[in-house]
Amino acid sequence: MLTLPDSFATTRDAAHSIAEHVLAPARFAIDGRIRLRPLPHGFCVPAVGASSRSISVVGDQFVITDATGEADATIQHLRQLAELADVELGTPTAFTPTQPLRPDATLDIDPASMAVIGEWFELADAALRTLASNIGADTEPVLWPEHFDLGISHAAVNFGASLGDGSVPEPYLYVGPHDMSRIAPDEFWNVSFGSAVTHEAIASVDDAVAYFTKGWTLTHP
C-alpha cells in the first residue's frame, strides 16, 4: 500500500499538466504519437526512431538527454519547460488536454510525491507485463498523457493504473471492458466504466496481477 504525502494531489496535477502540455507535444512532433513511459521518480518521452533525444521529469528536475550530453533544470512553470524542450505551448496533439494551460503558474512538484508516483507506476508496469504475457497480449504498458494513467488494451478490455481522478480520488487499478453491456453482472464491476480497486488493497505486484487476472477471466469466461 502506498503512503501518500500531503503534497500528492498537487504534485500529481502538476505532473499531469507537464505530460499534457510539454511532453506529449514533444513526442507528437517526433512521430505523431503521444505515448510516454514511466520512470522511477518520474516519466519521460523516450528516445524513439532515429532521435537520440529523451525528455524526462525526475523528481523536481526536467532533464533533456541527447547525443551531446545531458542538461537539467529545476521545474518552475510550463513556459520554462516548453522553451527547454523546444515546444510551442498550445500546439495541437491527438487529444484535448484536461489540465488548464497556465504558462507562468508555478508547478508545485514535491520529489517525495514523485517518488510515490514512480512506485505506483513501477508496480503496475510489472503487473501489466505479467498479465500481457499470461494472456498472450503482444503489447507493453503505455503512459497516456491525457488521462495520466498507465495501461494496456487487449481483446476489447483496458487494464491499467491511475493516480486518481474524478471517479476515484486516490491511486487505483482498473479493468474497463469496451462494452459493459456484454459483460455478465458481478460484484467485481463496481464503477461505471468497469472495475476499480484502490491502492490500499494492493500491496504487491502479485496482488495487482491477481486483480487484473480476475478481470480477464470475467470478461473472457
Number of C-alpha atoms within 10 A of each C-alpha: 11 15 10 14 13 11 15 22 17 15 23 22 19 19 23 23 24 23 28 26 30 27 28 28 26 25 23 17 14 14 10 13 14 24 18 23 18 26 17 17 21 24 23 23 25 18 15 12 9 7 11 12 17 20 25 22 26 22 23 22 17 22 20 19 16 13 9 8 8 12 13 15 14 15 20 17 18 22 19 16 22 19 12 17 18 12 19 14 17 13 13 13 18 12 11 9 19 14 16 9 16 14 16 11 11 12 20 17 22 18 18 18 24 25 18 21 27 20 18 25 29 18 19 25 25 16 25 26 18 20 21 22 13 11 13 10 15 11 14 15 25 19 25 19 25 20 17 23 22 26 24 21 20 16 12 10 18 18 25 25 29 25 25 20 16 6 10 14 12 17 21 23 25 23 27 21 23 16 11 15 8 9 14 10 10 9 6 15 20 11 14 10 15 19 21 23 20 19 21 12 14 20 12 14 17 14 14 27 22 15 23 23 21 14 22 20 10 14 18 10 6
